[in-house]
Amino acid sequence: MVRYISEKQLTIEEFKTPFRANLSAENRWVKLARVVPWDKFASIYMSLMSSDLGRPGVSPRTVLGALIIKHLEKLDDRGVIQAIQENMYMQYFVGLKEFKVDPVFDPSLFVEIRKRVGHKEFDSLSADLIRTVKAKKDDTHNKKHKKEDSDEPSNKGKRKYFPFLGPLFSILN
C-alpha cells in the first residue's frame, strides 16, 4: 500500500537541524530539490504500486530521492541509505522535515522496487525526469542571460555525464 500526501518542499530555513544552523541554498542537493518535479514522479511511482494492499509504504519522495542519490553518487543499496543517514542535505533532498539519525528505510526496499517497477517503466520515469529538468534548466538559463546579446560564444565547459541520471546532475555545474 502506498500513501502519499502532496506537500511542497520545505524552505531550507524551515528544515530543522540539531546544530541550530541553516542549510546553504547553494548546496547541490538543495538546488536539485528545487527543480525535480516531485509530485509528477510520485504519481507515476504510486501508479506502479498497490494502493490498498500491504502495510503503508515509504513516501514516494523519499524513495525517488534515494534512487536519484544512489545513481548520482554511484552507491550500492546499503551505501545510499548510510549516506542519507549521515548527510542533512541529502535528508532535505529526500523530503524529510528535520535531521534524523535513523535510516530512512531498509536497503532491501530497493530490491522490491526493482521487482515491482521493472526496467522499462523505470527508464521511462528517468527519461521524463531528465527531460523535465533540462527544460527547467533552459528556462532558467534563458531568463538569466536574456539581457546578454553578445556575439561571443558562451563557455560551455565540459560536463561529466553519469549513468542513468547524468544529465540531471549536469544542471548543478
Beta strands, then each sheet from edge to edge (+ up, - down):
end
